[in-house]
Amino acid sequence: MHTLTMQSDRSRRRGAAGVYVLVSVSLLLATAALTVDIGYLYNVKAEMQCAADAAAMAGAWELIDEDRLTGLPFMDEEIAAARNTAVRYVAYNGSIDGGFSIDGNSANSLTGDVVIGYLDNAADPIESISFGDANEFNTVHVRVRRDADHGGSVLLFFARTFGEHSADVSAEAVATLKDGVVGYRVMSDAINANLLPLALHIDAWRALLDGTSGGGDGYDYDFGTDTVVASSDGISELNVYPGGGATQLPPGNFGTVDIGAASNSTADIARQILNGVNQADLAHFGGQLRLGDDGTLLLEGDSGLSASIRDELESIVGMPRTIPLFNAVSGPGNNAVYTVVGFAGIRIMHVHLTGAMNAKQVLIQPAFVIDETAITDSGSGSSYFVYQPVRLVK
C-alpha cells in the first residue's frame, strides 16, 4: 500500500508538471507572438513618422516661391504646391504593409491629412494653426493614418489567435518656415551669418517693393546657371550707392556699417562681404546682433563704399544676402550712427564702382534668404524675405 501511494503521488506530480509546462510554453508562444506584432506595429509607426516628417518639411519649403518677389501677394500657387508635395512625399516614404497615402485636403479642414496655415510662435507647443491671412501661411501639418477611414487598419499576424485582427496606427508632423527675423547669433566658427555690412534706408526699400521707386528692371538671376544676366524678370532693382538708398545722408557716408569692432577696416568689410559675419564679429555685441525691445539697433557707420571692395561685391553677385534696414542716421563719416529697424533679403545684381560719382552702382533686388543663424521673434514684422530654415516643431 505504501509503495502504491508513492507511485500515485509521483504520477500526479508528473501530470501537474506537464500542465505547468504546457501552460508556460503557451504563454511563451503567446508572448513571442505578441512581441512580433508589437515590433511590426512599431516599425509601421516609425515609417509613418518618417513619411510625415519628410512630407511636412518638403511641403513647407514650397511656401517660398520666387514669384512672390515680383510683388504678387497671393500665395494660392505656393499653397497648392505645398499640399501636392506633401502628398507625394508620403507616397515616397513607406514600404511596410503596402505603403501610405494621404488626401491633399484642398478644403484645408483642420482635421485633414494636410493642413496649411500660420504659426506665430513655433516654440509654443499648444499654439494652434491659424488661417487668418493665407498670404502669411508658414506651416504645414501632415497626418499619416491607417485606420478604417484611411486605407484600412494595419493587419496583425499572431494576435489574431486572441481575436485582435488589426490595429490603428498614426503619425503626424508640423513643419514651419519662420520669418520675423530680429537679429543674428553665430554659434559655430563653421557657419557665419549671411549679413552684409551695408545699410539701406527702409523708405527706399518700401518704395522698391511697392513700385514707386527703383532703378528699373534690367537684370535677371538665372537659377539654372547661377548667374545674373541682362534681362527683365519682373523684379525691380535699386541702387544702394551712394547713400544707402536714401537721399539725405550726412556728408562722407554712403551706407556702410560696422558689424564688429568700431571703425572696421576695409579688410574687415571685404571679409564680411565674402564670408559673412562671424562669431568674433558678434562678440562685440555680446554674442548676438539683435533689435532691442523698442525694435531698434544702433550701428556705427563707416566712411564709405570704396572701389577697394569692388572685387568682393562683384564676387557675390547673384548670391542671396541680408542687409540691415535703417530709418535714421546721424553724424558724418566714421561718426555716423544708424538706427537699424529691420532686415531685408537681397541679391546684388550689378556692381560698378569706378568713374564719375553719378555712374557708380551697386544694384540690388529682393531675394529670399535662408539663414540658420537668424533669430526670430513672435509677432515681429521687422524682416522681409528672410527666414530660418524649415524646422519640425511638433
C-alpha positions as CSV (number, residue, x, y, z in Angstrom):
1,M,0.0,0.0,0.0
2,H,2.8,2.3,0.9
3,T,4.5,1.7,-2.5
4,L,1.3,2.2,-4.4
5,T,0.7,5.5,-2.7
6,M,4.2,6.8,-3.6
7,Q,3.7,5.9,-7.2
8,S,0.4,7.6,-7.3
9,D,1.9,10.8,-5.9
10,R,4.7,10.7,-8.5
11,S,2.2,10.3,-11.2
12,R,0.1,13.2,-10.0
13,R,3.3,15.4,-9.8
14,R,4.3,14.4,-13.3
15,G,0.9,15.2,-14.6
16,A,0.9,18.6,-12.8
17,A,4.4,19.3,-14.2
18,G,3.1,18.6,-17.7
19,V,0.3,21.0,-17.3
20,Y,2.7,23.7,-16.0
21,V,5.0,23.1,-18.9
22,L,2.1,23.3,-21.4
23,V,0.8,26.5,-19.9
24,S,4.3,28.0,-19.7
25,V,5.0,27.1,-23.3
26,S,1.7,28.5,-24.4
27,L,2.4,31.8,-22.5
28,L,5.8,32.0,-24.0
29,L,4.5,31.4,-27.5
30,A,1.7,34.0,-26.9
31,T,4.3,36.5,-25.6
32,A,6.6,35.8,-28.6
33,A,3.7,36.2,-31.0
34,L,2.6,39.5,-29.4
35,T,6.2,40.7,-29.4
36,V,6.3,40.1,-33.2
37,D,3.1,42.0,-33.7
38,I,4.2,44.8,-31.4
39,G,7.5,45.1,-33.2
40,Y,5.8,45.1,-36.5
41,L,3.5,47.9,-35.4
42,Y,6.5,49.8,-34.1
43,N,8.1,49.6,-37.5
44,V,4.9,50.7,-39.2
45,K,4.7,53.7,-36.8
46,A,8.4,54.6,-37.4
47,E,7.9,54.6,-41.2
48,M,4.7,56.7,-40.8
49,Q,6.6,59.2,-38.7
50,C,9.4,59.4,-41.3
51,A,6.8,59.9,-44.0
52,A,5.0,62.6,-42.1
53,D,8.3,64.4,-41.2
54,A,9.6,64.4,-44.7
55,A,6.2,65.5,-46.2
56,A,5.7,68.3,-43.7
57,M,9.2,69.7,-44.3
58,A,9.1,69.4,-48.1
59,G,5.7,71.0,-48.1
60,A,6.8,73.9,-46.0
61,W,9.7,74.6,-48.4
62,E,7.2,75.1,-51.2
63,L,5.7,78.1,-49.4
64,I,8.7,80.0,-50.7
65,D,8.4,80.9,-54.4
66,E,10.4,83.5,-56.4
67,D,7.2,84.8,-57.9
68,R,6.4,86.4,-54.6
69,L,9.3,88.7,-55.2
70,T,7.6,90.3,-58.2
71,G,5.1,91.9,-55.8
72,L,2.3,89.3,-56.2
73,P,1.0,88.9,-52.7
74,F,-1.3,85.9,-53.2
75,M,0.1,82.5,-52.3
76,D,-2.5,80.3,-53.9
77,E,0.0,78.6,-56.1
78,E,2.5,78.1,-53.3
79,I,-0.1,76.6,-51.0
80,A,-1.3,74.2,-53.7
81,A,2.3,73.2,-54.4
82,A,2.9,72.6,-50.7
83,R,-0.2,70.4,-50.5
84,N,0.8,68.4,-53.6
85,T,4.4,68.0,-52.4
86,A,3.3,66.7,-49.0
87,V,1.1,64.1,-50.7
88,R,3.9,62.9,-53.0
89,Y,6.5,62.7,-50.1
90,V,4.2,60.5,-48.1
91,A,3.9,58.2,-51.0
92,Y,7.7,58.1,-51.5
93,N,8.3,57.1,-47.9
94,G,6.8,53.9,-46.7
95,S,7.3,50.3,-47.8
96,I,5.7,48.3,-44.9
97,D,2.2,47.0,-45.4
98,G,1.8,48.4,-48.9
99,G,3.0,51.9,-48.2
100,F,1.0,55.0,-47.2
101,S,-1.2,57.6,-48.9
102,I,-2.9,60.8,-47.8
103,D,-5.5,63.1,-49.1
104,G,-4.4,66.6,-50.1
105,N,-7.3,68.2,-48.1
106,S,-7.9,71.0,-50.6
107,A,-10.6,72.4,-48.3
108,N,-8.0,72.8,-45.6
109,S,-10.1,71.2,-43.0
110,L,-8.5,71.3,-39.6
111,T,-8.7,67.6,-39.2
112,G,-7.5,66.7,-42.7
113,D,-4.3,64.9,-43.7
114,V,-2.6,68.1,-45.0
115,V,-3.3,71.3,-43.1
116,I,-1.6,74.6,-44.1
117,G,-1.8,77.7,-42.0
118,Y,0.2,80.1,-39.8
119,L,2.1,79.7,-36.6
120,D,3.2,82.8,-34.8
121,N,5.3,81.2,-32.2
122,A,6.6,77.8,-33.3
123,A,8.2,77.2,-29.9
124,D,4.7,77.2,-28.2
125,P,3.7,73.5,-28.1
126,I,0.0,74.3,-27.6
127,E,-0.5,77.1,-30.2
128,S,-3.0,76.1,-32.9
129,I,-2.5,76.7,-36.6
130,S,-4.5,79.8,-37.6
131,F,-6.0,80.6,-41.0
132,G,-6.5,84.4,-41.0
133,D,-4.3,85.5,-43.9
134,A,-3.4,82.9,-46.4
135,N,-0.6,85.1,-47.7
136,E,1.2,84.7,-44.4
137,F,0.9,80.9,-44.2
138,N,4.2,79.4,-43.0
139,T,3.3,76.0,-41.6
140,V,2.4,72.5,-43.0
141,H,0.8,69.9,-40.7
142,V,0.8,66.3,-42.1
143,R,-1.2,63.4,-40.7
144,V,-0.4,59.8,-41.9
145,R,-3.1,57.3,-40.7
146,R,-4.0,53.7,-41.1
147,D,-7.5,53.1,-39.8
148,A,-10.9,52.2,-41.1
149,D,-11.3,55.6,-42.8
150,H,-7.7,55.9,-44.0
151,G,-6.6,52.9,-46.1
152,G,-7.7,50.3,-43.5
153,S,-6.2,49.3,-40.2
154,V,-2.8,47.6,-40.1
155,L,-3.3,43.8,-40.2
156,L,-1.7,41.8,-37.4
157,F,-0.2,38.3,-37.6
158,F,-0.2,36.2,-34.4
159,A,-2.6,38.4,-32.4
160,R,-5.4,37.1,-34.4
161,T,-5.3,34.0,-32.2
162,F,-6.5,36.2,-29.4
163,G,-9.2,37.9,-31.5
164,E,-7.2,41.0,-32.5
165,H,-7.0,41.1,-36.3
166,S,-5.8,44.7,-36.9
167,A,-4.7,47.9,-35.2
168,D,-5.0,51.6,-35.9
169,V,-1.6,53.4,-36.3
170,S,-1.0,57.1,-37.0
171,A,1.8,59.7,-37.0
172,E,1.8,63.5,-37.6
173,A,4.4,66.2,-38.1
174,V,4.3,70.0,-38.2
175,A,7.0,72.0,-40.1
176,T,7.3,75.8,-40.0
177,L,9.2,78.2,-42.2
178,K,9.8,81.0,-39.7
179,D,10.3,84.6,-40.5
180,G,10.1,87.6,-38.1
181,V,13.9,87.8,-38.0
182,V,15.1,90.3,-35.4
183,G,18.8,89.5,-35.3
184,Y,21.7,87.1,-35.7
185,R,23.6,84.7,-33.4
186,V,26.6,82.8,-34.7
187,M,27.2,79.6,-32.6
188,S,29.9,78.0,-34.7
189,D,33.1,79.0,-36.4
190,A,32.0,77.0,-39.4
191,I,28.7,78.9,-40.0
192,N,28.6,82.7,-40.5
193,A,25.6,85.0,-40.8
194,N,24.9,86.0,-44.4
195,L,24.7,89.6,-43.3
196,L,26.2,92.4,-45.4
197,P,27.8,95.4,-43.7
198,L,25.7,97.7,-46.0
199,A,22.7,99.5,-44.7
200,L,19.6,100.5,-46.7
201,H,17.0,103.1,-45.8
202,I,13.7,101.5,-45.1
203,D,11.8,104.1,-47.1
204,A,13.8,103.3,-50.2
205,W,13.2,99.6,-49.5
206,R,9.4,100.1,-49.2
207,A,9.3,102.2,-52.3
208,L,11.1,99.5,-54.2
209,L,8.6,96.9,-53.0
210,D,5.5,99.0,-53.9
211,G,6.9,100.0,-57.2
212,T,7.0,103.8,-56.6
213,S,10.8,104.0,-56.8
214,G,13.7,101.9,-58.0
215,G,16.3,101.5,-60.7
216,G,14.3,99.7,-63.3
217,D,14.3,96.0,-64.2
218,G,17.4,95.4,-66.2
219,Y,18.8,92.2,-64.7
220,D,17.6,88.6,-64.0
221,Y,19.1,85.9,-61.9
222,D,19.2,82.6,-63.8
223,F,18.6,79.7,-61.4
224,G,19.7,77.2,-63.9
225,T,23.2,78.7,-64.4
226,D,23.5,80.6,-61.1
227,T,24.4,83.7,-63.0
228,V,22.9,87.2,-63.4
229,V,22.1,88.2,-67.0
230,A,21.0,91.4,-68.6
231,S,17.2,90.7,-68.9
232,S,13.9,91.5,-67.3
233,D,12.5,89.3,-64.6
234,G,9.7,91.3,-63.2
235,I,11.6,92.3,-60.1
236,S,12.8,95.9,-59.8
237,E,16.3,96.8,-58.8
238,L,17.5,99.6,-56.5
239,N,20.9,101.4,-56.5
240,V,22.2,101.5,-52.9
241,Y,25.1,103.7,-53.9
242,P,25.5,106.4,-52.8
243,G,23.7,106.9,-49.6
244,G,22.1,103.5,-48.7
245,G,19.2,104.2,-51.0
246,A,18.4,107.4,-49.0
247,T,18.6,111.0,-50.4
248,Q,19.6,112.7,-47.2
249,L,22.6,111.1,-45.5
250,P,25.3,113.1,-43.7
251,P,28.3,114.1,-45.8
252,G,31.0,111.5,-46.3
253,N,28.8,108.5,-45.5
254,F,27.5,106.0,-48.1
255,G,25.7,103.3,-46.2
256,T,28.4,101.0,-44.8
257,V,28.1,100.0,-41.2
258,D,30.5,98.4,-38.6
259,I,29.3,95.0,-37.6
260,G,32.0,94.1,-35.2
261,A,34.7,96.3,-33.8
262,A,34.2,100.1,-34.1
263,S,35.7,101.6,-37.3
264,N,36.1,98.3,-39.1
265,S,38.9,98.3,-41.7
266,T,38.3,97.9,-45.4
267,A,39.7,94.4,-44.9
268,D,37.0,93.6,-42.3
269,I,34.3,94.8,-44.6
270,A,35.7,92.9,-47.5
271,R,35.9,89.7,-45.4
272,Q,32.3,90.1,-44.3
273,I,31.1,90.7,-47.8
274,L,32.8,87.5,-49.0
275,N,32.2,85.2,-46.0
276,G,29.6,86.8,-43.8
277,V,29.6,88.0,-40.2
278,N,31.4,85.6,-37.9
279,Q,31.3,84.7,-34.2
280,A,34.2,87.1,-33.4
281,D,32.3,90.0,-35.0
282,L,29.2,89.4,-32.9
283,A,31.3,89.1,-29.8
284,H,31.5,92.9,-29.8
285,F,27.7,92.9,-29.3
286,G,27.7,90.4,-26.5
287,G,27.4,87.4,-28.8
288,Q,24.4,88.5,-30.9
289,L,23.2,91.3,-33.1
290,R,19.6,91.9,-32.2
291,L,16.9,94.6,-32.3
292,G,16.1,95.8,-28.8
293,D,12.8,95.8,-27.0
294,D,12.0,99.1,-28.8
295,G,12.6,97.4,-32.2
296,T,15.8,99.3,-32.9
297,L,19.6,98.7,-33.0
298,L,22.3,101.3,-33.2
299,L,25.2,100.6,-35.6
300,E,28.2,102.9,-36.2
301,G,28.8,103.9,-39.8
302,D,31.9,103.7,-41.9
303,S,33.3,106.4,-44.2
304,G,32.0,105.0,-47.5
305,L,31.7,102.3,-50.1
306,S,35.1,102.5,-51.8
307,A,36.3,101.0,-55.0
308,S,38.7,98.8,-53.0
309,I,35.8,96.4,-52.2
310,R,34.5,96.3,-55.7
311,D,36.0,92.9,-56.4
312,E,34.4,91.4,-53.3
313,L,31.0,92.8,-54.2
314,E,31.3,91.5,-57.7
315,S,32.2,88.1,-56.5
316,I,28.9,87.7,-54.7
317,V,26.7,89.0,-57.5
318,G,23.6,86.7,-57.6
319,M,24.1,85.3,-54.1
320,P,21.3,85.9,-51.5
321,R,22.4,88.1,-48.6
322,T,20.7,90.1,-45.8
323,I,21.0,93.8,-45.5
324,P,20.1,95.9,-42.4
325,L,17.4,98.5,-42.8
326,F,17.6,101.8,-41.1
327,N,15.2,104.7,-40.6
328,A,17.6,107.4,-39.3
329,V,21.3,108.2,-39.3
330,S,23.2,111.0,-37.5
331,G,26.8,112.2,-37.7
332,P,29.3,112.4,-40.6
333,G,31.7,109.7,-41.9
334,N,33.0,107.4,-39.3
335,N,31.0,109.2,-36.6
336,A,27.7,108.2,-38.2
337,V,25.2,106.2,-36.2
338,Y,22.5,104.2,-37.9
339,T,19.2,103.3,-36.3
340,V,18.5,99.9,-37.7
341,V,14.9,98.8,-37.6
342,G,14.9,95.5,-39.6
343,F,16.5,93.3,-42.1
344,A,15.8,92.5,-45.8
345,G,16.8,89.7,-48.1
346,I,18.5,90.9,-51.2
347,R,20.6,89.8,-54.1
348,I,23.3,92.1,-55.6
349,M,22.7,92.2,-59.4
350,H,25.3,94.6,-60.7
351,V,28.4,96.4,-59.4
352,H,30.1,99.5,-61.0
353,L,32.3,101.5,-58.6
354,T,34.7,103.3,-61.0
355,G,34.3,106.6,-62.8
356,A,32.1,109.5,-62.0
357,M,30.0,109.5,-58.9
358,N,26.7,109.6,-60.7
359,A,27.8,106.5,-62.7
360,K,28.6,104.3,-59.7
361,Q,26.2,101.5,-58.9
362,V,25.5,98.7,-56.5
363,L,22.2,97.4,-57.8
364,I,20.2,95.1,-55.6
365,Q,16.8,93.4,-55.8
366,P,14.7,91.5,-53.3
367,A,15.6,87.8,-52.7
368,F,14.8,85.0,-50.3
369,V,17.5,84.4,-47.8
370,I,17.6,81.2,-45.6
371,D,19.9,81.7,-42.6
372,E,20.2,79.3,-39.7
373,T,22.0,81.9,-37.6
374,A,18.9,84.2,-37.8
375,I,17.0,84.9,-34.6
376,T,13.2,85.2,-34.9
377,D,10.6,86.6,-32.5
378,S,6.9,86.0,-32.2
379,G,4.8,88.7,-33.9
380,S,7.8,90.5,-35.4
381,G,7.3,92.3,-38.7
382,S,10.9,93.5,-38.8
383,S,12.2,91.4,-41.7
384,Y,11.5,90.9,-45.4
385,F,12.1,87.7,-47.2
386,V,14.5,86.4,-44.5
387,Y,13.8,83.0,-42.9
388,Q,15.2,80.4,-40.7
389,P,15.5,77.0,-42.4
390,V,12.3,74.8,-42.3
391,R,12.1,73.1,-38.9
392,L,10.0,70.4,-37.4
393,V,8.2,72.0,-34.5
394,K,5.7,69.4,-33.4
